[in-house]
Amino acid sequence: VESAVLGKQAAEKGYADRAARLAALSELKMPMDDVMAKLAAAGVGLRPDFVDFVEQSAVRRMRLCCLSRGLKPILRQLLRDEGLGHVEVLAHDMYVDRDKGHAWCVSFRDESSTGHDKAESVRRALHGTAKGGVVLVGRLACDFAPVKAGHVHCLFAPADSPLAQIAHDAGVKHRPFEGFAHLQQVLFEAPRQAWS
């Protein structure tokens, strides 16, 4: 998303530098409709196998959260466009201030180095809920925080991803993520013991 909106170089710099990311996002002046049109033109959208996975999760009454360093309104719009507005999104808040020329006002979730301590988000999301297994699908280094905090029962990560490397280095058992169709088979069709 941010590569399409900010440009690849600014997006990459922002991934490693919280202040640079916030500055770049705060300089944007663009109505949300224009943002979504720009993303569509860049081919940004949800994968069909992800849409099917979300629908099957709902049928099975499995709670699904989108845990992201992205911007909540954009992620929610991408989900709504596919009829998935019910999906819970834990991401950065933002709004577009029309009175200031459609300036983006971005608020990171917390004061952590990435602006989103995913371990804390998962802890809060689980507070007061029924016990059950937590499956995390990720690829970035920041996705390891909930695993390290002990909130995750089963981890999926693409074989060549930073998350897979960190999990391997930490001796954390994980499964290769081969796409949402494969994940659907493993989680919905295999016995629950297969999660571990």
Rosetta silent file (secondary structure, phi, psi, omega in degrees, C-alpha in Angstrom):
SEQUENCE: VESAVLGKQAAEKGYADRAARLAALSELKMPMDDVMAKLAAAGVGLRPDFVDFVEQSAVRRMRLCCLSRGLKPILRQLLRDEGLGHVEVLAHDMYVDRDKGHAWCVSFRDESSTGHDKAESVRRALHGTAKGGVVLVGRLACDFAPVKAGHVHCLFAPADSPLAQIAHDAGVKHRPFEGFAHLQQVLFEAPRQAWS
SCORE:     score description
SCORE:     0.000 S_00000001
   1 L     0.000  -51.392 -175.649    0.000    0.000    0.000 S_00000001
   2 H   -70.168  -29.332  174.990    2.617    2.536    1.027 S_00000001
   3 H   -62.686  -40.211 -179.433    4.839    1.759   -1.964 S_00000001
   4 H   -70.078  -34.417 -175.313    1.916    2.640   -4.237 S_00000001
   5 H   -89.800  -43.448 -175.731    1.050    5.826   -2.346 S_00000001
   6 H   -95.630  -23.110 -170.057    4.444    7.122   -1.186 S_00000001
   7 L   102.366  149.154 -173.547    6.753    5.504   -3.720 S_00000001
   8 H   -60.476  -44.073 -176.780    8.975    2.486   -3.152 S_00000001
   9 H   -63.915  -45.924  179.538   11.983    4.374   -1.779 S_00000001
  10 H   -65.698  -37.924  179.669    9.997    6.357    0.803 S_00000001
  11 H   -65.543  -42.886  179.087    8.078    3.244    1.835 S_00000001
  12 H   -65.689  -41.242  177.422   11.283    1.245    2.351 S_00000001
  13 H   -62.793  -41.396  179.997   12.868    4.072    4.340 S_00000001
  14 H   -66.402  -27.820  178.772    9.732    4.328    6.470 S_00000001
  15 H   -62.887  -37.614 -176.756    9.795    0.629    7.274 S_00000001
  16 H   -92.806  -15.062 -173.345   13.108    1.060    9.096 S_00000001
  17 L  -132.939  103.376 -176.791   12.559    4.596   10.428 S_00000001
  18 H   -55.670  -46.683 -177.357    9.393    5.386   12.371 S_00000001
  19 H   -63.959  -40.310  179.590    9.907    9.174   12.267 S_00000001
  20 H   -65.864  -39.238  179.184   10.543    9.163    8.499 S_00000001
  21 H   -64.337  -47.320 -179.344    7.426    7.090    7.912 S_00000001
  22 H   -62.585  -41.044  179.056    5.220    9.360    9.991 S_00000001
  23 H   -62.910  -45.314 -178.916    6.649   12.443    8.267 S_00000001
  24 H   -64.189  -42.979  179.741    6.069   11.001    4.786 S_00000001
  25 H   -67.126  -37.991 -177.880    2.505    9.952    5.578 S_00000001
  26 H   -71.409  -17.800  177.930    1.724   13.289    7.220 S_00000001
  27 L   -82.732  -12.741 -178.090    2.827   15.172    4.092 S_00000001
  28 L   -69.832  141.432  174.750    0.203   13.429    1.963 S_00000001
  29 E  -136.200   96.907 -174.618   -2.809   15.419    0.821 S_00000001
  30 L  -158.344  128.596  176.257   -5.217   13.140   -0.956 S_00000001
  31 L   -63.092  152.314 -177.382   -8.905   12.261   -0.499 S_00000001
  32 H   -59.381  -37.090  178.282   -9.579    8.649    0.440 S_00000001
  33 H   -60.925  -39.422  178.400  -11.392    7.986   -2.861 S_00000001
  34 H   -67.929  -36.935  177.823   -8.253    9.058   -4.751 S_00000001
  35 H   -61.008  -48.356 -177.299   -6.104    6.849   -2.524 S_00000001
  36 H   -65.895  -35.983  177.770   -8.267    3.813   -3.239 S_00000001
  37 H   -66.475  -39.522  179.004   -8.272    4.580   -6.979 S_00000001
  38 H   -65.795  -40.170  178.471   -4.466    4.866   -6.944 S_00000001
  39 H   -65.575  -43.101  179.064   -4.161    1.560   -5.123 S_00000001
  40 H   -61.349  -42.630  179.494   -6.530   -0.134   -7.574 S_00000001
  41 H   -63.719  -29.432  179.008   -4.512    1.243  -10.512 S_00000001
  42 L   -85.368   -1.104  179.004   -1.354   -0.185   -8.903 S_00000001
  43 L    82.945   15.951  179.456   -3.004   -3.598   -8.584 S_00000001
  44 L   -79.282  129.181  178.647   -3.308   -3.489   -4.799 S_00000001
  45 L  -176.533  177.312  179.565   -6.114   -5.700   -3.562 S_00000001
  46 L   -84.657  142.010  177.459   -6.959   -8.823   -1.634 S_00000001
  47 L   -72.289  141.442  178.926   -6.011  -12.205   -3.068 S_00000001
  48 H   -55.682  -37.384 -179.863   -8.977  -14.417   -4.003 S_00000001
  49 H   -69.396  -27.900  174.867   -7.653  -17.254   -1.802 S_00000001
  50 H   -69.866  -43.214  178.593   -7.534  -14.835    1.150 S_00000001
  51 H   -58.003  -45.189  179.397  -11.145  -13.789    0.529 S_00000001
  52 H   -64.595  -40.080  178.679  -12.191  -17.444    0.497 S_00000001
  53 H   -61.466  -43.877  179.566  -10.179  -18.123    3.658 S_00000001
  54 H   -63.081  -43.515  179.250  -11.902  -15.260    5.491 S_00000001
  55 H   -62.642  -42.196  178.515  -15.325  -16.471    4.398 S_00000001
  56 H   -67.291  -33.971  175.873  -14.554  -20.026    5.537 S_00000001
  57 H   -62.418  -42.582  179.364  -13.274  -18.690    8.872 S_00000001
  58 H   -64.142  -42.618  179.003  -16.593  -16.905    9.413 S_00000001
  59 H   -59.295  -36.915 -178.160  -18.567  -20.034    8.564 S_00000001
  60 L   -90.103    6.698  178.058  -16.560  -21.938   11.181 S_00000001
  61 L    57.951   37.541  176.796  -16.978  -19.148   13.724 S_00000001
  62 L   -96.852  129.097  178.759  -13.233  -18.616   13.952 S_00000001
  63 L   -70.748  135.464 -179.457  -12.172  -15.158   14.996 S_00000001
  64 L  -128.827  129.159  176.849   -9.915  -13.481   12.483 S_00000001
  65 E  -122.540  139.467  172.153   -7.859  -10.339   13.092 S_00000001
  66 E   -95.868  109.219 -175.973   -5.793   -8.398   10.616 S_00000001
  67 E  -103.884  109.660 -167.813   -2.722   -7.411   12.634 S_00000001
  68 E  -143.129  155.218  169.488   -0.819   -4.807   10.657 S_00000001
  69 E   -88.935    4.239 -178.860    1.608   -1.897   10.630 S_00000001
  70 E   -79.526 -169.251 -177.254   -0.623   -0.456    7.908 S_00000001
  71 E  -101.957  122.234 -172.428   -3.329    2.170    8.091 S_00000001
  72 H   -54.269  -47.754 -177.883   -6.663    0.978    9.433 S_00000001
  73 H   -61.342  -35.249  179.535   -9.013    2.973    7.153 S_00000001
  74 H   -71.276  -45.513  179.056   -7.267    1.741    4.010 S_00000001
  75 H   -61.856  -42.466  179.984   -7.193   -1.876    5.180 S_00000001
  76 H   -64.266  -37.324  178.856  -10.845   -1.705    6.225 S_00000001
  77 H   -67.559  -41.272  176.831  -11.823   -0.280    2.830 S_00000001
  78 H   -59.691  -40.778  177.752   -9.956   -3.042    0.994 S_00000001
  79 H   -67.645  -45.407  179.833  -11.833   -5.571    3.133 S_00000001
  80 H   -61.019  -37.538  179.867  -15.216   -3.852    2.660 S_00000001
  81 H   -60.031  -22.866  178.815  -14.708   -3.798   -1.110 S_00000001
  82 L  -104.320   10.370  179.813  -14.679   -7.610   -0.965 S_00000001
  83 L    77.449   22.690 -176.216  -17.640   -7.859    1.418 S_00000001
  84 L  -114.763   35.602 -177.507  -15.395   -8.578    4.406 S_00000001
  85 L   -63.910  -13.165 -179.558  -16.190   -5.546    6.548 S_00000001
  86 L   -77.894  -12.792 -176.133  -16.664   -7.784    9.590 S_00000001
  87 L   -70.502  130.523  178.849  -12.924   -8.528    9.859 S_00000001
  88 E   -73.407  131.847 -179.562  -11.294   -6.939   12.891 S_00000001
  89 E  -118.539  123.001  175.887   -8.362   -4.690   11.979 S_00000001
  90 E  -111.617   99.221 -174.623   -5.615   -3.845   14.473 S_00000001
  91 E  -154.472 -175.360 -179.634   -3.535   -1.195   12.747 S_00000001
  92 E   -72.893  143.867  177.364   -2.618    2.500   12.835 S_00000001
  93 E   -86.225  152.645  174.180   -5.404    5.056   12.925 S_00000001
  94 E  -162.509  159.421  169.392   -5.704    7.896   10.449 S_00000001
  95 E  -147.510  161.043  179.438   -8.203   10.294    8.996 S_00000001
  96 E  -103.743  120.629 -178.461   -8.221   12.726    6.110 S_00000001
  97 E   -88.904  102.564 -177.721   -8.739   16.347    7.173 S_00000001
  98 H   -65.077  -32.255 -178.789  -10.776   17.963    4.403 S_00000001
  99 H   -70.486  -14.650  179.267  -10.410   21.413    5.945 S_00000001
 100 H  -114.563   38.233  176.198   -6.634   21.192    5.519 S_00000001
 101 L    70.219   32.852 -179.250   -6.617   20.207    1.857 S_00000001
 102 L    65.409   37.867  177.617   -7.209   16.496    2.504 S_00000001
 103 E   -71.035  141.242  177.938   -4.161   16.236    4.743 S_00000001
 104 E   -84.363  128.998  175.797   -3.522   12.832    6.266 S_00000001
 105 E  -112.623  107.028 -173.668   -3.533   12.765   10.059 S_00000001
 106 E  -108.135  136.724  177.629   -1.836    9.546   11.170 S_00000001
 107 E  -128.146  113.692  177.459   -1.667    8.225   14.713 S_00000001
 108 L   -68.595  156.885 -174.521    0.534    5.237   15.443 S_00000001
 109 L   -68.059  -32.373 -176.082   -0.875    2.691   17.891 S_00000001
 110 L  -158.125 -172.511 -176.243    1.835    3.107   20.514 S_00000001
 111 L   -97.271   13.948  179.048    5.322    4.420   21.254 S_00000001
 112 L   -68.158  170.687 -175.886    7.201    1.279   20.234 S_00000001
 113 L   -62.801  -30.013  178.849    9.945    1.449   17.608 S_00000001
 114 L   -94.116  -10.503 -175.679    7.555    0.337   14.853 S_00000001
 115 L    86.617   -5.656  177.774    4.594    2.295   16.182 S_00000001
 116 L  -148.686  102.732  175.531    2.697   -0.956   16.701 S_00000001
 117 L   -80.169   99.065 -174.044    3.703   -3.441   19.377 S_00000001
 118 H   -66.589  -28.405  176.720    1.951   -6.478   17.916 S_00000001
 119 H   -63.895  -43.084  179.516    2.481   -8.528   21.085 S_00000001
 120 H   -67.570  -38.808  177.755    0.538   -5.966   23.088 S_00000001
 121 H   -62.005  -42.692  178.737   -2.202   -5.805   20.451 S_00000001
 122 H   -67.127  -42.551  178.780   -2.618   -9.580   20.551 S_00000001
 123 H   -57.341  -46.816  179.612   -2.595   -9.608   24.361 S_00000001
 124 H   -65.643  -39.496 -179.943   -5.370   -7.013   24.450 S_00000001
 125 H   -64.452  -32.717 -178.780   -7.352   -8.770   21.720 S_00000001
 126 H   -84.205  -18.631 -176.408   -7.232  -12.023   23.687 S_00000001
 127 L   -58.748  125.211  176.390   -8.111  -10.477   27.039 S_00000001
 128 L    77.705    6.635  179.134  -11.446  -11.764   28.266 S_00000001
 129 L   -97.890  163.258  177.731  -12.021  -14.074   25.308 S_00000001
 130 L   -63.609  148.599  179.103  -12.600  -17.803   25.400 S_00000001
 131 L   -67.619  148.601  178.621   -9.475  -19.914   25.358 S_00000001
 132 L   178.713  169.053 -179.953   -8.415  -21.314   22.029 S_00000001
 133 L   -75.605  140.336  177.017   -5.463  -21.753   19.769 S_00000001
 134 L  -108.580  122.001  177.619   -3.902  -18.679   18.181 S_00000001
 135 E  -106.995  129.100  178.278   -2.534  -19.089   14.681 S_00000001
 136 E  -116.073  129.363  174.471   -0.321  -16.306   13.345 S_00000001
 137 E  -113.671  121.705 -178.408    0.456  -15.869    9.663 S_00000001
 138 L  -154.841  177.244  178.139    3.189  -13.338    8.987 S_00000001
 139 L  -144.124  -17.432 -174.723    6.340  -12.564    7.064 S_00000001
 140 L   -96.256  159.212  179.914    7.978   -9.522    8.680 S_00000001
 141 H   -58.771  -36.766 -178.051   10.369   -9.331   11.617 S_00000001
 142 H   -68.306  -13.242  177.657    7.843   -7.317   13.651 S_00000001
 143 H   -75.929   -8.819 -178.072    5.433  -10.279   13.438 S_00000001
 144 H   -78.805  -20.766 -175.511    7.650  -12.236   15.834 S_00000001
 145 H   -55.230  -46.812  178.047    6.699  -10.154   18.905 S_00000001
 146 H   -64.079  -30.770  177.613    3.439  -12.058   19.671 S_00000001
 147 H   -67.446  -49.305 -179.086    5.329  -15.347   19.253 S_00000001
 148 H   -60.160  -34.059 -179.613    8.095  -14.232   21.616 S_00000001
 149 L   -78.261   -5.511  176.615    5.470  -13.114   24.146 S_00000001
 150 L    85.805   16.906 -178.406    3.953  -16.604   24.154 S_00000001
 151 L   -88.501  -11.580 -170.447    0.602  -15.673   22.591 S_00000001
 152 L  -109.687  132.574  178.622    0.905  -17.882   19.491 S_00000001
 153 L   -96.249  -26.167 -178.590    0.244  -21.625   19.324 S_00000001
 154 E  -147.368  127.978 -176.766    1.017  -22.133   15.638 S_00000001
 155 E  -115.968  131.074  173.695    3.155  -19.964   13.364 S_00000001
 156 E  -117.354  132.515  178.185    3.066  -19.862    9.565 S_00000001
 157 E  -149.691  140.653  175.290    5.694  -17.897    7.617 S_00000001
 158 L   -57.328  142.564 -172.975    6.931  -17.988    4.012 S_00000001
 159 L   -54.850  -36.586 -175.572   10.155  -20.004    3.843 S_00000001
 160 L  -100.533   19.425 -174.784   12.347  -17.104    2.695 S_00000001
 161 L   -89.769  157.764  174.115   10.825  -14.431    4.945 S_00000001
 162 H   -58.177  -35.562  179.732   12.470  -12.464    7.769 S_00000001
 163 H   -65.078  -43.524  178.541    9.912  -13.977   10.178 S_00000001
 164 H   -61.538  -39.650  179.894   10.871  -17.543    9.215 S_00000001
 165 H   -65.879  -43.964  179.359   14.544  -16.683    9.715 S_00000001
 166 H   -63.968  -43.813  179.018   13.956  -15.151   13.148 S_00000001
 167 H   -61.423  -43.918  178.615   11.809  -18.114   14.212 S_00000001
 168 H   -60.358  -48.339 -178.911   14.484  -20.528   12.987 S_00000001
 169 H   -62.165  -31.123 -179.343   17.256  -18.624   14.807 S_00000001
 170 L   -88.147   -1.686 -178.988   15.169  -18.608   18.005 S_00000001
 171 L    73.018   24.881 -179.082   14.432  -22.323   17.741 S_00000001
 172 L   -93.018  124.073  178.896   10.703  -21.679   17.328 S_00000001
 173 L   -65.700  133.390  178.849    8.820  -24.354   15.425 S_00000001
 174 L  -149.336  163.107 -179.694    6.948  -22.919   12.462 S_00000001
 175 E  -112.156  148.220  175.697    5.330  -24.053    9.257 S_00000001
 176 E   -70.370  137.346  177.105    5.972  -22.732    5.764 S_00000001
 177 L   -91.434  116.587 -176.250    3.167  -20.541    4.512 S_00000001
 178 L  -110.736   15.551 -179.800    2.226  -21.707    1.035 S_00000001
 179 L   116.602  162.654 -175.398   -0.850  -19.539    0.555 S_00000001
 180 H   -71.969  -25.168  175.670   -4.300  -19.217    2.039 S_00000001
 181 H   -65.835  -43.056  176.896   -5.706  -22.197    0.144 S_00000001
 182 H   -66.052  -42.387  178.650   -3.085  -24.405    1.826 S_00000001
 183 H   -59.829  -40.611  178.659   -3.710  -22.736    5.178 S_00000001
 184 H   -60.847  -42.490  177.842   -7.407  -23.431    4.783 S_00000001
 185 H   -62.046  -46.523 -176.208   -6.671  -27.137    4.231 S_00000001
 186 H   -65.943  -45.492 -174.489   -4.402  -27.331    7.257 S_00000001
 187 H   -80.800  -36.154 -172.668   -6.647  -25.445    9.666 S_00000001
 188 H   -98.956  -23.865 -174.918  -10.098  -26.514    8.538 S_00000001
 189 H  -109.196  -22.230 -179.828   -9.597  -30.005    7.186 S_00000001
 190 L   -90.214  156.884  175.898   -6.783  -31.436    9.316 S_00000001
 191 L   -61.307  152.243 -177.099   -7.215  -32.533   12.948 S_00000001
 192 H   -58.608  -28.916  179.513   -6.526  -29.804   15.504 S_00000001
 193 H   -62.188  -22.656 -179.069   -3.411  -31.686   16.688 S_00000001
 194 H   -69.511  -13.721 -179.459   -1.851  -30.858   13.335 S_00000001
 195 H   -64.504  -35.927 -171.922   -1.625  -27.205   14.390 S_00000001
 196 L   -80.734    0.000    0.000    1.311  -27.806   16.688 S_00000001
